[in-house]
Amino acid sequence: MAIGQGDVLATPLQLAMMTATVANGGKLYRPQLVAAVTDANNRLVERKQPDLRRDVGVTEKNLAVVREGMWMAVNWSHGTARNAALPDVTVAGKTGTAEFFDPDIPRDDKGNLPTHAWFTAFAPADDPQIAVVVILENDPGDGGSSAAPVAREIIRAKLGL
């Protein structure tokens, strides 16, 4: 089995955590919803610190190979995620198309099951600030044509581009 091939059961949150871990050099952090707590006058009461769960133990050399592949998916002329590219920041990502079975949704003319379009990314590729996952349920496209443009706009908004 390789990335994107075979039976993979993962939630969008798990995929976002994996993407952030690859981007940050192998550190797996506990997800958190709150960065800071302020009072009614908008004064800082508490700043939440990231909670490191563990180092995943993958060598920097191997992580660099994965990051390069993710960079190529978006920035190489034959990459599957070219629709995630931005002119002002370099994005790295991975597309996915997940088949699923639903007895109420017929197979297509070629006998293929319906699909969900996935895309996961981080940016900027050289100094990651954001990891994002987009899943479009029962989408007739694929991760590169359908989900990647959505992620591009999320990244654009988050980074203020």
Backbone bond lengths (Angstrom), bond angles and torsions (degrees), N, CA, C in turn:
res aa  C-N    CA-C-N  psi(-1)  N-CA   C-N-CA  omega(-1)  CA-C   N-CA-C  phi
1 M - - - 1.454 - - 1.520 109.66 -
2 A 1.303 117.12 144.32 1.456 122.54 177.91 1.524 108.46 -132.01
3 I 1.331 116.97 171.42 1.461 119.56 177.66 1.522 108.89 -55.25
4 G 1.319 115.26 124.08 1.450 119.82 176.78 1.512 115.04 86.14
5 Q 1.309 118.92 -0.09 1.460 120.84 -179.45 1.520 109.47 -125.30
6 G 1.302 116.39 136.03 1.460 120.50 178.01 1.514 111.25 95.84
7 D 1.320 114.15 -178.48 1.453 120.78 -178.45 1.516 110.25 -80.58
8 V 1.330 116.07 115.14 1.455 122.26 178.97 1.527 107.29 -126.37
9 L 1.316 116.06 124.33 1.456 120.40 174.40 1.518 107.62 -109.53
10 A 1.323 116.36 111.00 1.467 120.81 -179.61 1.519 108.41 -148.41
11 T 1.310 115.51 142.50 1.461 120.47 174.56 1.521 109.03 -83.48
12 P 1.323 118.23 161.61 1.463 119.39 174.41 1.527 112.13 -56.67
13 L 1.326 118.51 -38.28 1.462 120.62 178.67 1.528 111.05 -64.01
14 Q 1.325 117.78 -43.06 1.465 120.18 177.90 1.524 110.62 -62.26
15 L 1.310 117.43 -39.90 1.466 120.33 178.96 1.526 110.96 -67.73
16 A 1.331 117.69 -38.16 1.472 120.47 176.36 1.526 110.45 -63.77
17 M 1.329 117.07 -40.55 1.464 120.26 178.45 1.527 110.71 -65.16
18 M 1.324 117.65 -40.36 1.465 121.03 177.13 1.518 110.37 -62.94
19 T 1.327 116.99 -43.55 1.461 121.11 -179.08 1.521 110.70 -63.25
20 A 1.325 116.85 -45.11 1.469 120.48 178.66 1.523 110.67 -63.16
21 T 1.318 117.49 -37.46 1.461 121.56 179.81 1.526 111.27 -65.65
22 V 1.312 117.20 -41.92 1.473 120.83 175.74 1.526 109.51 -63.56
23 A 1.332 116.52 -44.16 1.463 120.99 -176.66 1.518 112.75 -65.55
24 N 1.342 117.58 -36.14 1.471 119.61 -172.37 1.522 114.14 -94.87
25 G 1.311 118.01 7.23 1.455 120.17 175.96 1.520 115.05 94.17
26 G 1.333 117.39 16.78 1.458 119.86 172.47 1.515 116.18 105.27
27 K 1.309 118.18 14.22 1.471 121.78 178.97 1.530 109.09 -98.33
28 L 1.334 115.99 123.98 1.459 121.52 178.82 1.521 108.46 -100.10
29 Y 1.335 115.99 115.54 1.462 121.84 -179.36 1.526 110.35 -103.23
30 R 1.324 115.73 149.31 1.458 121.31 174.98 1.532 107.73 -69.71
31 P 1.325 117.44 133.86 1.466 119.03 177.24 1.526 110.54 -63.04
32 Q 1.315 116.62 144.15 1.456 120.17 176.00 1.517 108.94 -141.80
33 L 1.323 115.32 147.90 1.456 120.98 -177.42 1.516 113.14 -98.64
34 V 1.323 116.53 -18.68 1.462 120.63 -174.70 1.524 109.60 -118.50
35 A 1.323 116.42 126.58 1.464 121.21 176.62 1.516 110.72 -92.67
36 A 1.343 115.97 -32.57 1.463 119.91 -178.03 1.521 109.83 -156.52
37 V 1.329 115.21 156.27 1.457 122.60 176.61 1.528 106.86 -117.43
38 T 1.339 116.20 131.46 1.461 121.28 177.52 1.520 109.15 -122.43
39 D 1.331 115.88 159.79 1.460 120.10 177.78 1.532 109.65 -89.64
40 A 1.334 116.81 -173.84 1.459 121.89 -176.82 1.525 112.50 -62.94
41 N 1.332 117.89 -21.39 1.462 122.11 178.13 1.528 112.48 -97.10
42 N 1.315 115.55 13.63 1.462 122.83 178.58 1.530 113.07 65.90
43 R 1.336 116.59 24.95 1.469 121.17 175.06 1.523 108.45 -88.78
44 L 1.307 115.33 139.06 1.459 121.23 -179.53 1.529 110.47 -64.05
45 V 1.319 116.36 124.98 1.458 122.69 176.30 1.522 109.48 -100.60
46 E 1.323 115.00 -42.81 1.466 119.79 -178.19 1.517 109.51 -155.19
47 R 1.323 116.59 136.56 1.455 122.49 172.46 1.521 107.15 -106.22
48 K 1.315 115.67 123.76 1.465 121.01 -179.64 1.527 109.43 -78.60
49 Q 1.313 115.83 134.75 1.455 121.50 179.21 1.528 109.80 -97.22
50 P 1.323 117.80 145.92 1.459 120.22 176.07 1.530 110.43 -59.77
51 D 1.328 115.62 143.62 1.456 122.36 -179.57 1.529 108.77 -109.04
52 L 1.329 116.32 103.22 1.459 121.32 179.90 1.525 109.38 -72.40
53 R 1.330 116.28 120.33 1.460 120.52 177.49 1.527 110.63 -81.58
54 R 1.347 115.36 -45.53 1.461 119.51 178.79 1.519 110.41 -176.80
55 D 1.310 114.16 162.63 1.454 121.45 168.93 1.522 105.02 -88.94
56 V 1.315 117.83 130.75 1.466 119.98 -174.24 1.526 113.58 -75.01
57 G 1.325 117.66 -11.60 1.452 120.11 173.81 1.520 115.45 79.45
58 V 1.324 117.51 18.86 1.462 121.29 176.18 1.526 106.82 -92.42
59 T 1.327 117.01 135.83 1.460 119.98 -177.73 1.526 110.92 -64.99
60 E 1.324 115.85 151.12 1.460 120.98 177.68 1.530 110.35 -59.67
61 K 1.314 117.40 -35.65 1.468 121.15 178.47 1.529 110.54 -59.61
62 N 1.328 117.07 -45.34 1.462 120.35 -179.63 1.530 111.64 -70.37
63 L 1.337 116.90 -39.48 1.460 119.19 176.55 1.522 111.00 -62.83
64 A 1.316 117.07 -37.01 1.466 121.17 179.13 1.526 110.98 -63.04
65 V 1.329 117.09 -36.43 1.471 120.69 177.97 1.529 109.85 -65.17
66 V 1.327 117.21 -43.08 1.467 120.90 178.88 1.531 110.05 -64.59
67 R 1.335 117.28 -45.23 1.468 120.55 178.73 1.525 111.29 -60.75
68 E 1.335 116.62 -40.27 1.464 119.45 178.34 1.529 110.82 -62.81
69 G 1.321 116.43 -42.15 1.464 119.43 177.14 1.519 111.98 -62.52
70 M 1.327 116.47 -40.14 1.462 120.06 177.78 1.528 110.74 -67.45
71 W 1.326 117.08 -37.29 1.467 120.93 176.24 1.527 109.25 -62.47
72 M 1.328 116.35 -45.02 1.463 120.55 -178.63 1.530 111.95 -64.74
73 A 1.326 117.99 -34.90 1.466 120.18 179.64 1.523 111.32 -58.07
74 V 1.335 116.67 -33.45 1.467 121.11 -178.36 1.524 112.24 -94.97
75 N 1.316 118.56 -37.55 1.468 121.84 -166.87 1.522 115.73 -106.74
76 W 1.311 118.84 -15.00 1.461 122.64 177.67 1.530 108.34 -79.16
77 S 1.309 118.12 146.22 1.469 121.64 -176.55 1.528 112.98 -62.06
78 H 1.327 118.62 -21.61 1.470 121.68 178.44 1.526 111.94 -108.57
79 G 1.327 117.79 12.46 1.460 121.56 -179.05 1.518 112.46 -67.42
80 T 1.318 116.37 149.53 1.461 121.22 -178.48 1.522 113.01 -77.63
81 A 1.340 118.27 -12.87 1.463 121.64 -174.23 1.527 112.28 -118.06
82 R 1.324 117.09 29.75 1.470 119.57 -178.61 1.530 112.24 -58.02
83 N 1.325 117.59 -24.61 1.466 121.25 -179.98 1.528 112.94 -71.10
84 A 1.324 117.80 -5.09 1.468 120.96 176.90 1.523 111.88 -95.22
85 A 1.313 117.62 -6.55 1.468 120.93 -175.19 1.522 112.01 -66.57
86 L 1.319 114.31 143.69 1.461 122.55 176.22 1.527 108.79 -124.22
87 P 1.340 118.17 146.47 1.463 119.35 -178.68 1.527 113.77 -73.45
88 D 1.345 117.54 -26.55 1.462 120.63 -172.59 1.517 115.16 -99.64
89 V 1.323 117.79 -8.84 1.460 121.53 -177.94 1.527 108.39 -150.89
90 T 1.314 116.45 144.30 1.461 120.49 179.95 1.520 109.75 -88.71
91 V 1.318 115.63 125.93 1.456 123.64 -179.71 1.523 108.54 -105.63
92 A 1.324 117.10 144.03 1.469 123.10 173.06 1.521 107.25 -123.95
93 G 1.325 118.24 138.97 1.458 119.04 -176.36 1.505 114.46 -161.75
94 K 1.324 114.21 179.07 1.463 122.32 179.77 1.512 108.70 -141.32
95 T 1.322 115.93 128.23 1.458 121.32 177.78 1.520 110.07 -88.36
96 G 1.313 114.94 161.75 1.450 120.48 174.86 1.511 110.33 -157.32
97 T 1.319 114.66 149.91 1.452 122.11 175.07 1.519 106.06 -134.15
98 A 1.325 116.58 112.31 1.463 121.06 -174.06 1.521 110.59 -105.95
99 E 1.323 115.56 116.36 1.459 119.91 175.08 1.526 109.41 -72.69
100 F 1.324 115.93 149.08 1.461 120.55 175.26 1.515 108.89 -145.73
101 F 1.312 115.59 158.80 1.457 120.95 178.70 1.510 109.64 -107.20
102 D 1.314 115.55 130.74 1.456 122.64 173.28 1.521 106.29 -142.03
103 P 1.326 117.50 119.71 1.473 118.72 -176.76 1.527 113.35 -61.84
104 D 1.336 117.83 -18.37 1.463 120.93 -179.48 1.528 113.11 -91.72
105 I 1.338 117.37 -5.69 1.464 120.69 179.55 1.521 107.80 -115.77
106 P 1.321 117.30 115.41 1.472 119.28 -176.86 1.527 112.32 -71.58
107 R 1.325 114.92 158.85 1.461 121.45 172.27 1.527 108.89 -68.74
108 D 1.332 116.58 159.92 1.462 119.60 178.77 1.526 110.82 -77.16
109 D 1.327 117.46 -176.09 1.467 122.51 -176.55 1.518 113.36 -61.38
110 K 1.338 116.90 -23.65 1.463 121.34 179.60 1.521 112.12 -94.43
111 G 1.327 117.95 1.58 1.453 121.27 179.91 1.512 114.73 88.14
112 N 1.340 117.37 9.02 1.461 121.06 -179.44 1.521 110.98 -80.40
113 L 1.324 114.86 145.24 1.461 120.99 175.17 1.524 110.22 -68.65
114 P 1.341 118.30 159.23 1.460 119.83 173.56 1.528 110.14 -66.20
115 T 1.323 116.13 163.24 1.468 119.96 -173.64 1.526 112.80 -132.72
116 H 1.329 113.33 157.51 1.454 123.07 166.44 1.532 105.71 -106.64
117 A 1.314 117.42 138.78 1.465 122.11 176.90 1.526 108.49 -96.55
118 W 1.343 117.27 126.11 1.465 123.57 -178.72 1.525 109.54 -117.69
119 F 1.322 114.30 152.02 1.449 119.81 167.99 1.522 107.66 -155.77
120 T 1.320 115.94 134.32 1.456 121.21 174.31 1.521 108.16 -126.19
121 A 1.330 116.12 144.14 1.468 119.46 -175.51 1.517 111.00 -154.25
122 F 1.337 114.08 164.07 1.455 120.77 169.07 1.524 108.40 -138.40
123 A 1.338 114.26 154.82 1.463 119.45 -178.74 1.524 109.23 -159.67
124 P 1.312 116.61 156.48 1.460 128.07 -19.10 1.545 110.51 -59.02
125 A 1.291 115.75 147.01 1.460 120.02 -176.11 1.519 112.81 -60.24
126 D 1.330 117.52 -32.45 1.470 120.86 -177.31 1.534 113.56 -92.57
127 D 1.333 117.75 -8.08 1.465 122.13 178.38 1.530 107.81 -155.76
128 P 1.331 117.57 71.63 1.469 121.17 -170.05 1.529 113.89 -56.66
129 Q 1.334 114.24 130.69 1.458 122.75 177.07 1.523 111.84 -119.61
130 I 1.331 117.02 -20.63 1.452 121.80 -175.88 1.519 110.12 -145.44
131 A 1.326 115.21 140.29 1.466 122.37 168.43 1.521 105.70 -120.28
132 V 1.307 116.32 138.16 1.460 120.71 -176.04 1.527 109.72 -139.30
133 V 1.320 115.73 145.39 1.459 122.33 174.22 1.522 107.91 -128.87
134 V 1.315 115.85 133.97 1.463 121.66 175.77 1.523 107.37 -123.51
135 I 1.315 116.35 129.67 1.459 121.63 171.59 1.522 107.52 -126.31
136 L 1.311 115.86 127.66 1.454 122.36 177.15 1.525 106.90 -111.89
137 E 1.307 115.16 108.03 1.459 120.34 -175.29 1.523 111.63 -71.07
138 N 1.338 114.48 140.41 1.454 122.85 177.82 1.523 111.07 48.91
139 D 1.324 115.43 46.96 1.454 122.38 -178.66 1.526 109.04 -96.04
140 P 1.328 118.33 129.48 1.465 119.63 -178.38 1.528 114.12 -73.53
141 G 1.317 116.94 -11.75 1.460 120.15 178.92 1.513 110.84 -85.72
142 D 1.315 115.44 -149.76 1.460 120.99 177.04 1.513 108.32 -136.99
143 G 1.335 115.77 178.98 1.459 119.30 -177.37 1.511 113.45 -58.72
144 G 1.324 117.20 -38.37 1.462 120.50 -177.32 1.510 113.92 -73.84
145 S 1.320 117.09 -39.46 1.467 119.33 -176.26 1.518 113.04 -87.43
146 S 1.325 117.99 -28.53 1.464 120.50 -174.93 1.521 113.62 -107.11
147 A 1.319 117.82 -52.26 1.467 121.38 -173.47 1.531 112.84 -81.73
148 A 1.329 117.99 -34.95 1.470 120.82 -177.71 1.534 112.86 -60.17
149 P 1.342 119.62 -42.66 1.464 118.32 178.08 1.535 113.28 -63.42
150 V 1.319 117.39 -32.20 1.462 120.57 177.04 1.529 109.42 -66.26
151 A 1.325 116.35 -45.75 1.469 120.65 177.88 1.521 111.04 -61.09
152 R 1.316 116.86 -40.19 1.474 120.79 178.56 1.529 110.30 -56.52
153 E 1.321 117.25 -43.62 1.465 120.42 -178.32 1.531 111.50 -71.18
154 I 1.320 117.92 -33.41 1.471 120.94 175.24 1.526 109.21 -64.64
155 I 1.325 116.70 -46.56 1.467 121.29 179.45 1.528 109.90 -62.51
156 R 1.318 116.94 -44.58 1.470 121.60 178.91 1.530 110.07 -56.39
157 A 1.331 116.85 -46.40 1.465 121.12 -178.56 1.533 111.40 -67.44
158 K 1.325 116.96 -45.39 1.459 120.65 -177.20 1.526 111.71 -63.81
159 L 1.334 117.21 -39.34 1.457 120.87 -178.25 1.531 112.54 -88.91
160 G 1.335 116.87 2.26 1.459 120.66 176.67 1.511 114.29 67.34
161 L 1.309 117.74 36.71 1.464 121.53 -177.61 1.523 110.96 -91.50
